[in-house]
Amino acid sequence: MLLKLETLLHDSILAKYYQHKITLMNTNLNRRNLLKALGITAAAATFTQNAEANTVQEISFPENPDYIPLAQPITAIVLGAGNRGNVYGRYAVAFPSDVKMVGVAEPIPFRNERFAQTHGIADKNRFKTWEDVFTVPKFADAIIISTPDYLHYGPAMKALAMGYNILIEKPISPSLQECLEILAAAKKSKSIIAVCHVLRYTAYFRKLKEICDSGTLGTMMSINHLEGIELVHMAHSYVRGNWHESEKTNPIILAKSCHDLDIMRWIANKPAKTVSAYGNLKWFKAENAPVGSTERCVEGCRIERECPFSAIKVYYEQKKRIHVLDVPEDPALQGPAILEKLKTSNYGRCVYRMNNDQPDHYTSIFQFEEGILATFGLEAFTSWEHRKTRVMFSMGEIEGDNVLITVTDFRTKEVTKWKASEQKEFNNSGHGGGDFGLMQNFVQAVSQNNPALLTSTIDASIESHVMGFMAEVSRKNGKSMDVKLR
Ligand SMILES: NC(=O)c1ccc[n+]([C@@H]2O[C@H](COP(=O)([O-])OP(=O)(O)OC[C@H]3O[C@@H](n4cnc5c(N)ncnc54)[C@H](O)[C@@H]3O)[C@@H](O)[C@H]2O)c1
């Protein structure tokens, strides 16, 4: 009886919907007006909403049973007050009862001043370079290492020697030897050391991991993971920006994708044994420079209006990613300052005329223990900027697009969908809430002096870094490589 009523209701809704479709296209109706126009009662509307709610379940952050509110905030010193240093700085502003920034080392005066002002840092605790911080006695609970990749090892070793707890940006170091030395020093120390694998702290990846670990889909067979960098992000960071020369920073597989290697290792729950990798720089090269293009976009380039990489469009018109340009926030001053930077910095240069060498497409195949196979694709040429993951099991499959997780059980044919939203109070923190999620966990681990409260430990991170180092050797040598710590 109920079913019949529902079918009738559904059919009449559909009929009315199509009758009104044309009208609706011309009228700007909100949802309530739409339902009214279709003659759907409040009860029917509720029915529709419940049906939607039943098919897609919201992923919320699980309550952390280990969370203990702090009696007083932990204190931290930021080394490198650039992009990432300020991400963790914003956490301190949003959650003053968790962490207080009490020191900064930053050579660029504009950034040093801005950070000190924002956090009320005393002059005596403002330093030009990371080395200076370690010339004075320990004055905080933690050191946040957000200097460029090649400047992680020095501060990490000093901080461990002086008993600071550490939050260290990824990649840990461009050198495998340095990574191993940091690991060895961390093992001898009593410090908490967390690596900024922020994806592990998102609601989405935590759910993915939970489903993989549950065993409900049988034996894990394969992982198929794709990271779309998005073409303008690629141009910004790996053609024009900080990471355009692999020798001076890190190969892109580590610089961009150590998160992804870490996620694959995490969900496989087994060590990787071998890797075969392929990749090259195919597009961002001089031979592809269009006729009429110039050294800089502002020098009268004839194809600038149709070029998706135009620095004028990205930085001057759309004001995207301008934090790297250190320009004033006042809109009256900002425009001219951006144009000046496009004349003088790498961010104004033609993407086909840089001295870049990072591959713009890269595929690797990992073999994990127990025969789990994983393919990983790193692609510059996507219109979207996130990850897509499929995990195949003997009795089911998982398909994830960074927001929606669809689980199919082969035995029951049941399809379950999960949709992630950022943890409410973590909205606007980057990486799907992972940036602030990581900070909250780090603060808890330090305040409770309990490293078990972190999942992105130095051991796990070094292991996934080794996957990246070996992938790069394989890509360059054209040989399959063993993934071994030594
Ligand atoms: N976890 C993530 O998702 C993520 C994302 C982007 C970058 N990163 C990593 O974070 C780190 C910082 O990257 P970023 O994007 O913030 O770069 P950035 O260039 O914006 O910031 C680095 C800062 O370090 C400063 N610096 C340089 N030399 C220094 C010194 N001797 N002492 C103190 N400070 C010094 C620079 O002036 C700069 O302000 C890098 O290792 C990067 O790979 C991680």
The ligand as a Gaussian input file, in Angstrom:
#p B3LYP/6-31G(d) Opt

LIG

0 1
 N       52.021000      20.060000       3.031000
 C       51.735000      20.548000       1.847000
 O       50.707000      20.224000       1.278000
 C       52.663000      21.534000       1.189000
 C       52.186000      22.386000       0.191000
 C       53.081000      23.292000      -0.381000
 C       54.408000      23.314000       0.024000
 N       54.839000      22.451000       0.971000
 C       56.235000      22.451000       1.450000
 O       56.347000      23.462000       2.455000
 C       57.657000      24.055000       2.421000
 C       57.518000      25.561000       2.223000
 O       56.848000      25.797000       1.000000
 P       56.098000      27.175000       0.733000
 O       55.143000      26.936000      -0.381000
 O       55.591000      27.739000       1.999000
 O       57.301000      28.038000       0.162000
 P       57.530000      29.601000       0.386000
 O       58.628000      29.973000      -0.530000
 O       56.241000      30.318000       0.276000
 O       58.016000      29.698000       1.903000
 C       59.300000      29.344000       2.329000
 C       59.819000      30.493000       3.169000
 O       61.074000      30.142000       3.731000
 C       61.855000      31.315000       3.749000
 N       63.291000      31.025000       3.913000
 C       64.242000      30.873000       2.950000
 N       65.437000      30.683000       3.503000
 C       65.260000      30.708000       4.846000
 C       66.121000      30.596000       5.957000
 N       67.448000      30.416000       5.789000
 N       65.610000      30.677000       7.197000
 C       64.288000      30.868000       7.383000
 N       63.422000      31.001000       6.368000
 C       63.891000      30.910000       5.113000
 C       61.543000      31.962000       2.412000
 O       61.922000      33.321000       2.376000
 C       60.059000      31.760000       2.336000
 O       59.323000      32.824000       2.859000
 C       58.391000      23.375000       1.275000
 O       59.159000      22.319000       1.775000
 C       57.253000      22.824000       0.410000
 O       57.610000      21.721000      -0.387000
 C       53.992000      21.568000       1.567000

